Amino acid sequence: MSMIRPFEKPLGMRDTLPAIFEKKEAIRQFGREFFSLRGFEFIQTPTLEYYETVGRSSAIKESKLFKLVDSQGNTLVLRSDATTPIARIAASKLLKEKVPLRLAYYSNVFRSQELEGGRPAEFEQMGVEIIGDDSVYSDAEAILTTIDFLKNIGIENFKISIGHAGILDAIIRKNVATDEQFEQLHQLLVDRNYVGFEESVTAFQLSTEQQSTLLSFVEEATQLKNIRQISKYLYDKKAYIYMEQLASVLEISNALDYIAFDFTLASHMNYYTGMLFEVFAENSSYSIGNGGRYNGLLADFGQAESAVGFALKIDELLEAMPTYAEEKTKVLVLYVSTQLAQALKETTKLRNQGIYTTMQSIEGITDLASYEKQFSQVIRIGQGGASYE
């Protein structure tokens, strides 16, 4: 049995120190106002859900779920994504009151990590869901809202890659022999391993036509300048027409500078059925967000409603956001014990002016010089009165 050292944390868990906490809180407050102004209502779901309902319907692999058992013997899971619990509560309550629904959230999610590779097991997401609108305009609203959000928090250099889960799945399934081959090729595209994709297609010993279709599609679909280039690969034109309409709406909305169509885009979230997208920005090691249409998920909860949404990853947003100089003035009111009343009066006055003020007795400090350096201004209150610097 291994000994756990006193300062160790569980695998993938991280502490949030004061400076980062303040930045995350600023994003949360900005998002609260931003999404509310656009007609989205905020919702919060439980940290724990039943495995038999939300856990089974989640797009997260079972091996990544945190599980525990309650006192009645029911298996519970920590929230592994925000969308599935929201689908549960929308289907059970909210869709009876309003359709379409526009919901927003800021939530912690939990996903088990097998190895310590710098990826967190607990992280924060902010996002929206539009439920009950199956039109191309709700897909466009999700994308345009993402663009608007990023620009408003100061991120200018970003790109949104847009694909279609139904189109990609149909093309792969049509040209492989087994479900195992489909899963392998799909996962390689999730990982963006195009070399591995080509090697696997060759190793599967498919027909010449199947190999040619898969390889040429992947090559052309990652270099698209015109959505019409994929039409020759499609057997059902409905999804193709839908994506043309989406491109047209985005063009009218002057959003194409931020858009790149990539029909090899694949997601590990298996509930996506139509348009899906991923967001990349300068200064971020990973994608800063993703979203898409998931028309089948609410049926698991008894409501066959369409839905589209997106989630932004707060840690990655912090990497991508420009760095601004600290603007807060932090004042220290330093007093001797005999002047407590005067120190309270001075501190209250400053706080009422909106100034961040710490009140500290000089008797409680062992290293005065080091402590004072943390503040932009020090007000000393002693037996001789108040002095400022």
N, C-alpha and C positions, 0 to 999 in steps of 0.2 A: 504494500500500500504506500503510495507516494505521499510525502509530506507537503502540504500547501503552505507556502511562505506567507507571512502576514500581509505583505503588500501586493500579493498576486490577485488578479481579477479573473473571472471565468473567461474562457476562450472567446475572443471576438467582442468582449465588453470593453467600454471605454469610459473614462471619467471626462466630464465636461467642466473645464476650469472657468473661472469668472469671465475672462475676456471673450472666450468662445461662446459662453452662455449668453452674454449680452448681445453678440452679433446674431445668434439664432433667435433670440427674443425679438430683435429688431425686424428680422425677416417675418416672424410670425405676426407681429403687429401690422406690418405693411400688408401682408397677404390678407389679413382679416378685413382691412378696409378695401383693398383692391378688389377682392372677389365679391364682397357685399355690394359694392357700387355697381357690379355687373349682374346683380340679380341672383347670386348664389347664396344659399342659406347654410350656415355652418352646422355640423353634426358631429357627435362624438360617440363612438361605439366602445363596448367593453374591451379591456385588455385581454380577458379570457373569453373563449367561445367553446361551444361543444364541438368535439372532433367529428361527431356523426353528422353534423350539419355544415357549419362553416369550414371545418377542417377538411372534410372530404371534397367540398366544392372548390376549395382554394386551388389556384394554379401553381402553388409552390409544392415542390417535391416533398413527399412524406418524410424523407430522411432529413430535411431541413426544418421540420416542425419541432418546436419545444412542446413536449407533452407532460401532463401531470394528471393525477386522479383525485377527484373530490371525495368528500366523506360518504357519498352515496354510491361510489364506485364508477361514476361517469368519467370518461376520458375527456380532458380539456386540452386546448391548445392556446398558446400565446398568439396574439394577433400577428399573422405572418404577411398579410397584405391588407390594405385599407378597403379595397373595392368589394371583396366578398362579404364582409360584415355589413357594408352599406347596402349591398344588394338584398341582404336578409331583412334589414329594417325597412327598406323601401317597399319590398314586396309585402311585408306583414302589416305595415301601417301607413306609410306616407303616400303611396300610390292611390290609396282610397280617398285622399283629400285633394290631390293636385297632379295633373299630367299635362305637359312634361314637368319633371322635377329637375331643379338645378341645385345640387348639393356641393358643399366644400368641406374640407377637413384639414386638420394638422394633427398627425398621429405618429406615435412610435410604433415600429414594426420589429418583429423578432424572427431571425432566421439562423438556424444553427450552422456554424462553420466547422468543417472537418479539420482544417489546418489553419494555423495563424499566418495568413498571407496579407495582413493589412486590411482585410475586409471586415467590417463590423458585423456583429451578430444582432445588435440593436441599433437602429438608426431612425431618423425622423423624415417624414414625407409630408408635403403639402400638395393638395390637388383638388380636382373637381370631378363630378360625375353629372352627365346630362342623361336622364332616364325617361324613356317614353317618346323620344323623337327619333324616327328612323330616316330622316332626310339627310341629304348631303350637307345641308346648312349647319346641322349640329356637329358634324365632323369638322367642318370649317371653323365653327365657333371654338371648338377645343384647341385647334391649331393656332388660330388667331389670338386666343386668350393667352396661350403659352408665349407667343411672340411678344405680345403687349406686356406681359408680366416681366419677362427678361429685360426688355428695353427700359422699363420703368425702374428696375433696381440697378441699372447701370451696366448691364451686360450687352454689348453691341456686336461682338464677334462670335456669332454662333450659327449653327446650321441645323435644320430639322430634316432628317431623312424620313421619307414617307414610302411605305410599301403597302401590301395587301396580303393578309394572312390567307384568305381564301384562294387568291390567285396562285400564290407560291405553293400552298399545299396541293392544289389540284394538279399543277404541272409536275411536281415531284411524284405524287402517287400514280399519275398516268404513265410514268416512265420507269417505275421500279417493279420488282416482282413480289416483294414481301413487306410486311409492316416493319420488320427489323431494318430493312434497307432504308425505308422512309425515315424512321427515327434517327438512324445514323447520319443521313444526309442533312436532315433538318437541324440536328444538333451542331453539325459542322458549320452551318450557316449562322446559327446563334453565336457560335464562337468566332465567326468571320474567318474561318480557316478554309480559304478557297483552294489552297494547294491540297489539303486533305480531302476536300470535296472531289476534286478531279481524280485523285488517286483512288478514292472509294468507288466512284462511278466506273472507272476502268477495271477495278478488281471484282466488281459485281458480275461481270460477264453478261451484261445486258445486250440487247440487240443493237446493231449499228445505228439504227434510227433513234433508239432511246438514248444511247450515249451521246449522239450528236445533238439531240434536242436539249438534254440537261446541260451539257458543256457550253453550247452556244448561248443558251438562255442566260446562264450565270455570267458569262462574259459580257453580253450586251446589256443585261439588266443592271449592272453596276456602273455603266457608262452612259446612262440615259440622258439625252437632252430633249427628247420628245417622247411623250407617253405612248404614242402610236407604234413605236418600235416593238412593243411586246405583243401586239394584237395577233401576230402570226402564231404565237404559242398557245393561244387561248381556245378552249372548246366551248365555253359559255361566255358570251359577250357582255352579260349584265354587269359583272364587276368591272370590266374594262370601261364601259360607258359611264358607270358611277365615278370611276377615278378621273375620267375626262371632265366630268361635271365638277368634281372637286378642284381640279387644276384650274378650271375656268373661274370658279368662285374665288380662289386664292389670287388669281391674276387681277380680277376686278378689285380685290381688297389690297392691291399693291404689296403683296406678301412674298412674291416669288424670289426676291433677292435672298430670302432666308431658307428657301426650300430646295431640296434635291430629291427627286423620285428615285428610289432604289428598290426594285421588286425582289431582290434577294434578302431584304431585311426580314429577319426571323426573330421571334421572341420565345424565351423560356416560359412565358405566361401563356398557358395553353388555352385560355378561354377567349382569346382574340379570334374573331370570325371574319372581320373585314379590314378596313383601313387600319394601319398601325403606324406609329412613328416613334423616333428616338431623337433626343436632343444632344448635340455636342457643342462644346464651347472651348475657346482658348483658355489655357491655364488650368484645365481640369483633366485629371488622369482618366476618368471614366465618363460615361454619359451622365448628364445632369438631370435627365428626366426621360420619361417615355409614356406612351398612351396608345389608345386605339378603341376600336368598336368591339363590343362583346355581347352579341345579341342572344346568346344562349344561356348566360349565367343566371338570369333572374328566373328562368324556368325551373331551376333546381329548388327555388323557394315558392313555386306555385304561381308565378306571374310571367307570362311569355311576353315580356316587354323588351324593346331594344334599348341599348345604352352605349354611351361613349364617354371616355374620361381620360385624364392624365394625372401623373404624379411627378412632382419635382423633388429631387433628393437634396436635403438641406446641406449636408456636408459638402457635396459637390458644388452647390451654389456658392458656398463660402469661398471655395477655391477659385471659382470663375469670376466672382465679383471684384470690381476694382477696390484697391486699398485706399481708404480715406484717412486723413490725419484725425486723431482723437480730438473731438471738439468739446468734450465735457470739462467744465471747471470743477475740480474736486478740492473742497476746502476742509482743512482740519482745524477744529476748535480744541485747543490743548489747554487744559485747566488744572489748577491745583485744587485739592479737595475742599478747601475753605471757600472757593469761589464757584461751587456747583450751581447755585441759583443764577448767577450772572452768565455762566456758560450755557445753561438751559435757555435763557432768554435770547442770547446771541444765536444759538443753534436754531431755535424756532424761527427767528426772523429770517435767517438765510434759507431755510427749507421752504418757508412760505413764499420766497422769491423764486423757487424752483432750482435752487443751487444744491448740488450734491454735497452734503455736509456730514462729516464724521465727528462725533464728540468723544474725546478720549482724555481720561485723567492721566496726568504725568506720572502718578504713582504706579500705574499699571504697565509702564513701558520699561524694558530693560536696555534697549538700544535705541535711544531717542533720535540720533542723527539718521540712522538707516530708515526708521519709520517715517520721519518727516519727508524724505525724498519721494515718497509715494504720492504726494499731494502737490497741486499747483499753487496752493496758498495755505499758509499756516497763521491762525489767529491764536495768540497766546493770552490766556487770562490768568493772571496771578494776583498776588497781594497788592501789587502796585497798579492794578487795572489791566486793560486790554492793550496788547501790542500786535501789529499786523506786519506781514512780510510776504 
